Amino acid sequence: MRIFNVIVAGAASAAVLGSGMACASAPAQASSAPVTPASSLPVLIGSMGGSWYSNGVRPQHMVLGALWTMHNMTWAHWNHSSAYGHGTEEAGGYNGKRFDYRWQVRITLSDVKTHHGRPYYAHMKMVGHAPRGVPDVQQLVVRGGVMYYR
């Protein structure tokens, strides 16, 4: 689910009753909250072997490891301090299959840091009903350009 900004236009009108006088209307005025450019919002960062790369703002897919990915990610909230959404976590592929395990997770991003002037979320928490042997709550942190499982 994406957050949509809705601009509501309001109109005021005045009516004069009983005297036959003309009625005046004020023009409609639109009010809107300032829109934050995507380039200033934190990104979801990834790292493989210490190499930084950006998954961008509100990504739909992300590689977490050689045989570990996130797909169908959607975001209900994304701002300068946190983000919330959900997606499908996939792991495995050890038996020649694409993925042995697939489950739904809720995703929380937090702890905004900067890398070369670009804000990014340094903490990712995923909660879901994982298959046997995988924790239901998983947390990843980025330190020094490397993503650690916590």
Summary of the structure (lengths in Angstrom):
residues: 150
radius of gyration: 23.2
end to end distance: 27.8
largest distance: 86.5
contacts: 361
relative contact order: 0.16
helix: 2%
strand: 53%
